[in-house]
Amino acid sequence: MSEESKLANPAPLGLMGFGMTTVLLNIHNAGYIELGSMILAMGIFYGGMAQLIAGWWEMKQGNTFPAVAFSSYGLFWLSFVGLETIPTILGGFEYEATGIAAYLAMWGLFTGWMFLSTLKMNRALQVVFSTLTILFFLLAIGFATGSDMVITIAGFEGILCGFSAVYTALAEVTNEYYEGTIFPVYPVE
């Protein structure tokens, strides 16, 4: 590929879309803000669409792991918004805590599997995927048991997860721009 046709690194876009949306949702889970249009709009446009775009760019570059990760989590955000809005829009559907627990547990299993692949990547991505795995399982347990305390704990853990993705995105942009390690991501050696 010639220098002129080189695609930019889409990972920071996907990581920022994931990270910022995750922080905002988990500020809600921690009990500080209501789940409203701000979080749902972020879920559609930045968490959802930006990650799908990043996933497609990664596919174009032949990068399987980030293509699967960004596309899947982009679709997670779109499905999350659907779960939150479809009962209100269509009526007649109920928000079932046990169904949401199963949904979150499946995402936890998927994320745990993705985490295994990060063991050959950098430490920053390992933190993102390990904290996300924990987040999904904490939320699944919280919804399955009806425990507000577990969901609140998950909220704080999710804020950490989201900021770890934001850090990784900003490190990738800054390090690339300065052509060196300004913010370490600690590659696996």
Phi, psi and omega per residue, in radians:
M1 nan 2.251 -3.122
S2 -1.226 2.780 -3.134
E3 -1.014 -0.621 -3.113
E4 -1.210 -0.532 -3.088
S5 -1.736 0.114 3.141
K6 -1.126 2.330 3.089
L7 -1.469 2.555 3.061
A8 -1.206 2.789 3.089
N9 -1.215 1.986 -3.110
P10 -1.417 -0.186 -3.055
A11 -1.025 -0.751 3.133
P12 -1.054 -0.647 3.085
L13 -1.072 -0.846 -3.140
G14 -1.108 -0.749 3.139
L15 -1.139 -0.684 3.108
M16 -1.193 -0.743 3.099
G17 -1.026 -0.784 3.102
F18 -1.159 -0.876 -3.010
G19 -1.111 -0.872 -3.101
M20 -1.140 -0.712 3.136
T21 -1.172 -0.678 3.116
T22 -1.123 -0.750 3.101
V23 -1.026 -0.856 -3.077
L24 -1.104 -0.780 3.117
L25 -1.088 -0.653 -3.076
N26 -1.426 -0.320 2.904
I27 -1.114 -0.646 3.027
H28 -1.133 -0.874 -3.117
N29 -1.041 -0.562 3.111
A30 -1.319 -0.149 3.032
G31 1.699 0.266 -3.058
Y32 -1.692 -0.466 3.128
I33 -2.410 2.771 3.085
E34 -1.376 2.705 3.013
L35 -1.396 1.866 -3.079
G36 -2.353 -2.874 -3.046
S37 -1.089 -0.520 3.141
M38 -1.076 -0.840 -3.135
I39 -1.192 -0.737 -3.129
L40 -1.149 -0.678 3.088
A41 -1.147 -0.724 3.060
M42 -1.065 -0.691 3.122
G43 -1.082 -0.650 3.130
I44 -1.327 -0.914 -2.901
F45 -1.579 -0.723 -3.091
Y46 -1.745 -0.844 3.082
G47 -1.182 -0.673 -3.084
G48 -1.541 -1.210 -3.016
M49 -1.169 -0.725 -3.129
A50 -1.099 -0.681 3.119
Q51 -1.221 -0.639 3.070
L52 -1.087 -0.753 3.102
I53 -1.065 -0.809 3.119
A54 -1.062 -0.721 3.109
G55 -1.070 -0.747 3.120
W56 -1.149 -0.691 3.094
W57 -1.112 -0.694 3.105
E58 -1.129 -0.661 3.083
M59 -1.069 -0.772 3.140
K60 -1.025 -0.570 3.141
Q61 -1.551 -0.020 3.107
G62 1.373 0.402 -3.112
N63 -1.722 1.674 -2.995
T64 -1.122 -0.887 -3.073
F65 -1.002 -0.962 -3.128
P66 -1.176 -0.500 3.089
A67 -1.105 -0.801 3.122
V68 -1.181 -0.767 -3.105
A69 -1.100 -0.981 -3.069
F70 -1.123 -0.745 3.129
S71 -1.107 -0.761 -3.120
S72 -1.147 -0.816 -3.113
Y73 -1.280 -0.479 2.984
G74 -1.076 -0.759 3.104
L75 -1.251 -0.508 2.999
F76 -0.999 -0.873 -3.088
W77 -1.095 -0.708 3.115
L78 -1.144 -0.700 3.116
S79 -1.203 -0.628 3.082
F80 -1.050 -0.808 3.110
V81 -1.074 -0.708 3.083
G82 -1.057 -0.763 3.115
L83 -1.073 -0.597 -3.130
E84 -1.382 -0.514 -3.009
T85 -1.864 -0.513 -3.073
I86 -1.013 -0.766 3.120
P87 -1.018 -0.656 3.134
T88 -1.291 -0.750 -3.076
I89 -1.208 -0.837 -3.056
L90 -1.606 -0.408 -3.109
G91 1.184 2.770 3.084
G92 1.425 -0.141 3.094
F93 -1.822 2.433 3.125
E94 -1.889 2.582 3.101
Y95 -1.472 1.816 -3.091
E96 -1.667 2.139 -3.128
A97 -1.075 -0.677 -3.134
T98 -1.204 -0.619 3.066
G99 -1.150 -0.723 3.100
I100 -1.141 -0.673 3.108
A101 -1.060 -0.748 3.120
A102 -1.139 -0.743 3.095
Y103 -1.004 -0.851 -3.128
L104 -1.165 -0.659 3.114
A105 -1.126 -0.691 3.100
M106 -1.123 -0.700 3.073
W107 -1.146 -0.605 3.069
G108 -1.116 -0.743 3.096
L109 -1.101 -0.812 3.116
F110 -1.033 -0.791 -3.101
T111 -1.177 -0.661 3.060
G112 -1.058 -0.706 3.087
W113 -1.132 -0.749 3.112
M114 -1.130 -0.637 3.112
F115 -0.993 -0.696 -3.139
L116 -0.989 -0.635 3.111
S117 -1.203 -0.501 -3.128
T118 -1.231 -0.221 3.131
L119 -1.116 -0.289 3.070
K120 -1.820 0.169 -3.103
M121 -1.925 -2.402 -3.123
N122 -1.884 2.849 -3.080
R123 -1.109 -0.611 -3.135
A124 -1.064 -0.771 3.106
L125 -1.184 -0.585 3.072
Q126 -1.074 -0.704 3.105
V127 -1.134 -0.795 3.138
V128 -0.995 -0.894 -3.036
F129 -1.318 -0.568 3.093
S130 -1.224 -0.745 3.131
T131 -1.216 -0.541 3.087
L132 -1.214 -0.678 3.077
T133 -1.047 -0.831 3.114
I134 -1.055 -0.761 -3.137
L135 -1.013 -0.868 -3.119
F136 -1.051 -0.754 -3.127
F137 -1.221 -0.655 3.056
L138 -1.077 -0.779 3.117
L139 -1.123 -0.695 3.105
A140 -1.064 -0.767 3.115
I141 -1.134 -0.751 3.128
G142 -1.043 -0.770 3.127
F143 -1.266 -0.668 -3.138
A144 -1.126 -0.644 -3.090
T145 -1.686 -0.220 -3.076
G146 1.287 0.372 -3.076
S147 -1.522 1.908 3.063
D148 -1.114 -0.576 -3.134
M149 -1.117 -0.743 3.138
V150 -1.146 -0.691 3.116
I151 -1.148 -0.665 3.085
T152 -1.128 -0.772 3.084
I153 -1.059 -0.743 3.093
A154 -1.044 -0.658 3.123
G155 -1.037 -0.805 3.124
F156 -1.149 -0.703 3.110
E157 -1.152 -0.638 3.114
G158 -1.185 -0.583 3.055
I159 -1.099 -0.764 3.070
L160 -1.038 -0.795 3.133
C161 -1.036 -0.861 -3.119
G162 -1.072 -0.769 3.131
F163 -1.193 -0.481 3.073
S164 -1.172 -0.612 3.074
A165 -1.231 -0.692 3.092
V166 -1.070 -0.804 3.109
Y167 -1.008 -0.818 -3.107
T168 -1.074 -0.738 3.116
A169 -1.102 -0.837 -3.122
L170 -1.152 -0.624 3.085
A171 -1.105 -0.762 -3.138
E172 -1.090 -0.754 -3.140
V173 -1.147 -0.873 -3.084
T174 -1.130 -0.790 -3.131
N175 -1.097 -0.696 3.108
E176 -1.158 -0.764 -3.102
Y177 -1.114 -0.738 -3.125
Y178 -1.555 -0.015 3.105
E179 0.951 0.760 3.111
G180 -3.067 3.127 -3.106
T181 -1.569 1.787 3.027
I182 -1.644 -0.817 3.074
F183 -2.052 1.972 -3.041
P184 -1.238 2.505 2.989
V185 -2.009 -0.031 3.064
Y186 0.935 1.410 3.111
P187 -1.109 2.629 3.068
V188 -1.316 2.317 -3.127
E189 -1.913 nan nan
